[in-house]
Amino acid sequence: MQRLLRTHWQALCLMIMLAVVLTAVQGCAALGVTAPKTIEDKILASVTAVNEVQKSAAVLVRAKKISPEDGENVLKVADAAVAGIAVARSYAKADPATADAKLQAVLTSLTLIQTYLATQGAK
């Protein structure tokens, strides 16, 4: 029973951490979090968000809140996000607007995955 409670607690903590990271990246002043301003800061925040999505998926699979197949699908989205971040990084100096647009697309996908993981973790 303690192991189950610990796993659920870990899932909840990761969900909260992921929500804070994604909110910070999107610039929610209501939480008093300063949004990253430079492309490099946005890239770093995006990488952090990907890491949190990956950790959250692993915890939810272990807690049997999502199936291993769903966990694999989440990891595929995370891999696509990493590829998108790499593209944004390649455009960062020459075309910051394109880099920023790519990062926004990455963050949109991460936000959708975070919402899915949060709903599964709450079950």
ABEGO torsion letter per residue (X at the ends): XAAAAAAAAAAAAAAAAAAAAAAAAAGBAAAGBBBBABAAAAAAAAAAAAAAAAAAAAAAAAAGABBAAAAAAAAAAAAAAAAAAAAAAAAAAABAAAAAAAAAAAAAAAAAAAAAAAAAAAX
